[in-house]
Amino acid sequence: MSGHRDLIVAAAARHAVPAIYPFRFFATAGGLIAYGADGVDLHSRAASYVDRILKGEKPADLPVQAPTKYKLVINLKTAKALGLEAPPTLLALADEVVE
């Protein structure tokens, strides 16, 4: 999906579909909204697991962790092209607004 993001975003725009994507780079490529786990946080937490394993802990003994940080990115240019207006409360919650 990531490798074809430009095609996916273009198809959504061509058909005027207000789509929500899982990664920031979809919104910066012209998608309406991206909402998903914070990749930097995921990698940081994975690094701590690698450290624990290298110190001797068994991988099977480590608990599975769910993401704890999420990012919301809104593309206002795309919203305007779709005839949508983002409410101020939603914009206030966004981690990033693309204009």
FILO-323656 format. One record per residue (C-alpha): residue number from 1; x, y, z. Coordinates in Angstrom, 1 decimal, m for minus. Layout:
N
+-----+--------+--------+--------+
! num !     px !     py !     pz !
+-----+--------+--------+--------+
! NUM !      X !      Y !      Z !
...
+-----+--------+--------+--------+
// end
This chain:
99
+-----+--------+--------+--------+
! num !     px !     py !     pz !
+-----+--------+--------+--------+
!   1 !    0.0 !    0.0 !    0.0 !
!   2 !    2.8 !    2.4 !    0.9 !
!   3 !    4.5 !    1.9 !   m2.4 !
!   4 !    1.4 !    2.9 !   m4.3 !
!   5 !    0.3 !    5.8 !   m2.1 !
!   6 !    0.3 !    8.3 !   m5.0 !
!   7 !   m2.0 !    6.1 !   m7.1 !
!   8 !   m4.3 !    5.5 !   m4.1 !
!   9 !   m4.5 !    9.2 !   m3.2 !
!  10 !   m5.1 !   10.1 !   m6.8 !
!  11 !   m7.9 !    7.6 !   m7.2 !
!  12 !   m9.6 !    8.9 !   m4.0 !
!  13 !   m9.3 !   12.5 !   m5.3 !
!  14 !  m10.5 !   11.5 !   m8.8 !
!  15 !  m13.7 !    9.9 !   m7.3 !
!  16 !  m14.1 !   12.6 !   m4.6 !
!  17 !  m13.8 !   10.0 !   m1.8 !
!  18 !  m12.9 !   11.5 !    1.6 !
!  19 !  m10.4 !    8.9 !    2.7 !
!  20 !   m8.6 !    8.3 !    6.0 !
!  21 !   m5.1 !    6.7 !    5.8 !
!  22 !   m2.9 !    5.0 !    8.4 !
!  23 !    0.3 !    6.9 !    7.8 !
!  24 !    1.3 !   10.6 !    7.8 !
!  25 !    2.9 !   10.5 !    4.3 !
!  26 !   m0.5 !    9.8 !    2.8 !
!  27 !   m1.9 !   13.1 !    4.1 !
!  28 !    1.2 !   15.0 !    3.0 !
!  29 !    0.9 !   13.4 !   m0.5 !
!  30 !   m2.6 !   14.8 !   m0.8 !
!  31 !   m4.8 !   12.5 !    1.3 !
!  32 !   m7.5 !   14.0 !    3.5 !
!  33 !   m6.6 !   12.6 !    6.9 !
!  34 !   m4.0 !   10.3 !    8.3 !
!  35 !   m4.5 !    8.7 !   11.7 !
!  36 !   m2.3 !    5.9 !   13.0 !
!  37 !    0.3 !    4.8 !   15.4 !
!  38 !    3.3 !    7.1 !   15.9 !
!  39 !    6.2 !    5.3 !   14.1 !
!  40 !    8.9 !    7.0 !   16.1 !
!  41 !    7.4 !    5.8 !   19.3 !
!  42 !    6.9 !    2.2 !   18.0 !
!  43 !   10.6 !    2.0 !   16.9 !
!  44 !   11.7 !    3.4 !   20.2 !
!  45 !    9.8 !    0.8 !   22.2 !
!  46 !   11.0 !   m1.9 !   19.9 !
!  47 !   14.6 !   m0.8 !   20.6 !
!  48 !   14.0 !   m1.3 !   24.3 !
!  49 !   12.8 !   m4.9 !   23.6 !
!  50 !   15.9 !   m5.6 !   21.6 !
!  51 !   18.0 !   m4.3 !   24.5 !
!  52 !   16.2 !   m6.6 !   26.9 !
!  53 !   16.7 !   m9.6 !   24.7 !
!  54 !   20.4 !   m8.8 !   24.3 !
!  55 !   20.6 !   m8.7 !   28.1 !
!  56 !   19.3 !  m12.2 !   28.3 !
!  57 !   15.5 !  m12.0 !   28.5 !
!  58 !   13.6 !  m14.6 !   26.5 !
!  59 !   11.5 !  m13.1 !   23.7 !
!  60 !    8.6 !  m15.4 !   24.7 !
!  61 !    8.5 !  m13.9 !   28.1 !
!  62 !    8.1 !  m10.3 !   26.9 !
!  63 !    4.5 !   m9.1 !   26.7 !
!  64 !    2.9 !   m8.0 !   23.4 !
!  65 !    2.5 !   m4.2 !   23.4 !
!  66 !   m0.1 !   m2.2 !   21.6 !
!  67 !    0.7 !    1.3 !   20.4 !
!  68 !    0.2 !    4.1 !   23.0 !
!  69 !    0.8 !    7.2 !   20.8 !
!  70 !   m1.1 !    8.1 !   17.7 !
!  71 !   m0.8 !   10.9 !   15.2 !
!  72 !   m3.6 !   12.8 !   13.5 !
!  73 !   m2.7 !   14.7 !   10.3 !
!  74 !   m5.3 !   16.8 !    8.4 !
!  75 !   m4.8 !   18.1 !    4.8 !
!  76 !   m6.8 !   21.3 !    4.5 !
!  77 !   m6.1 !   21.7 !    0.8 !
!  78 !   m7.7 !   18.3 !    0.1 !
!  79 !  m10.6 !   19.1 !    2.5 !
!  80 !  m11.3 !   22.3 !    0.5 !
!  81 !  m11.1 !   20.4 !   m2.8 !
!  82 !  m13.7 !   18.0 !   m1.5 !
!  83 !  m15.9 !   20.8 !   m0.3 !
!  84 !  m15.3 !   19.9 !    3.4 !
!  85 !  m14.6 !   22.2 !    6.3 !
!  86 !  m12.6 !   20.9 !    9.2 !
!  87 !  m14.2 !   21.9 !   12.5 !
!  88 !  m11.9 !   24.0 !   14.8 !
!  89 !  m12.1 !   21.4 !   17.5 !
!  90 !  m10.8 !   18.7 !   15.1 !
!  91 !   m8.0 !   21.0 !   14.0 !
!  92 !   m7.1 !   21.7 !   17.6 !
!  93 !   m6.7 !   17.9 !   18.2 !
!  94 !   m4.5 !   17.4 !   15.1 !
!  95 !   m0.7 !   16.8 !   15.5 !
!  96 !   m0.1 !   18.4 !   12.1 !
!  97 !   m2.2 !   20.4 !    9.7 !
!  98 !   m1.1 !   20.5 !    6.0 !
!  99 !   m2.1 !   23.7 !    4.3 !
+-----+--------+--------+--------+
// end
